[in-house]
Amino acid sequence: MRPTHLAAAIALVVAGSTSCNAVAQTAPSARDIADLKAQVAALQAQIQSLEERTDAQSDVNLVQAKLNEDAEAAKSRMDKLAKLLNDTSISGRMYYNLTSIDDSSKGVKTDKSGFAFDIKRFYLGVDHKFNDQWSMNLTTDFQYSSAIGATEIYLKKAYVQYKLSDAFVLRAGATDLPWVPFAENYYGMRYVENTLVDRLKFGTSADWGVHASGKLAGGSVEYAVAALNGNGYKNPSRSKGLDFEGRMSYMPTMNTVLALGFYNGTLGKEKQTVNSLHNAERIDFLAAYASGTTRFGAEYFQARNWNNVLTVAADKASGWSVWGSTGLGDGGINLFARYDRTDPSRILDPTLRDTYYNVGVEFPITKGVKLSTVYKHTDQKNALLTKDLKTDEFGVWGEFRF
């Protein structure tokens, strides 16, 4: 830019000199030269000022461009963060109680008796959605283990999900099994007690494997199948073969359901060096009605060799459970009750019976917080009284979730 302005100044000087020559036809006087020098100096000052303003504007443009670039980068980062937050959700659930227990074996109180506050379960989950088809979940499970006298943390769920449509959803990893969580959903009082097969340890709620599920016929028919390790979600170790669990359910109306389930496998007990002698098998039935606070249902199961996979002796078990709840007025208070009756060992100990019941009143405190005052009774004994266990428990149970 400077050569251009300088050339213009020289041209003006030459033009001025030529003009003076044309008029005077004589050599310029000292005054004329002084005037020309003053004009050149003035032009040079103007050029310098122009160049400084131009350089300053260039610097401003560079700074502005850098600011714009930084702003775009910051906006891009904020957009990515916003998308991550929008596509990620965090959830939590805690089951707790403050109760008094009277537990006895053959008429003698055990160390389970007493009064205490107990956190039965605490789940913390993270869900992330990559797009409409792909997502993932990670859920931890906190509990107190009486076997080691300390708290433990497990991975309850850890899976990647592919959803082709409502009719086909595929999960790989640890996630809900087809039966127990389904029954819990209709029972509605999981924080007070496990459902029938889970309470008696003839099934569990989650395991590692490949899981498929879907809804058909406008949502009235639902299926779920899984190929599993068989050890349960607490133990992801390898077994020789896979176990299989499945469920098919049908909703005649929006509030009623009929369901059939099955399980077959070695519960992860068969290894390369350990052969199983029996397969553990289970068949499940459920019929339920659920509409708001009103719930009624019945569950039944039959199991073979659930505790005898590695023993020569074979065994059977069967049991049923009925439950119900109904609202009391418009305040959200619910009255509920449940009764279970089970034959845990129909071949090896045919007189052994397990009886369980509870009755309670539920009080909703606020959104996500519920409390229940409950009385529970469990009685397990046989005719010879070689097993005679009784438990009475009374207190407050609660659920907190977000």
Secondary structure as UniProt FT lines:
FT   HELIX           2..24
FT   HELIX           30..86
FT   STRAND          88..105
FT   TURN            106..107
FT   STRAND          108..109
FT   TURN            111..112
FT   STRAND          114..129
FT   STRAND          134..145
FT   TURN            146..149
FT   STRAND          150..165
FT   TURN            166..167
FT   STRAND          168..176
FT   HELIX           180..187
FT   TURN            190..192
FT   HELIX           196..199
FT   TURN            200..201
FT   STRAND          206..216
FT   HELIX           217..219
FT   STRAND          221..228
FT   TURN            233..234
FT   STRAND          243..250
FT   TURN            254..255
FT   STRAND          256..265
FT   TURN            267..268
FT   STRAND          280..291
FT   TURN            292..293
FT   STRAND          294..304
FT   TURN            306..307
FT   STRAND          316..328
FT   TURN            329..332
FT   STRAND          333..343
FT   TURN            346..348
FT   TURN            350..351
FT   STRAND          353..366
FT   TURN            367..368
FT   STRAND          369..381
FT   TURN            383..384
FT   STRAND          388..401
//
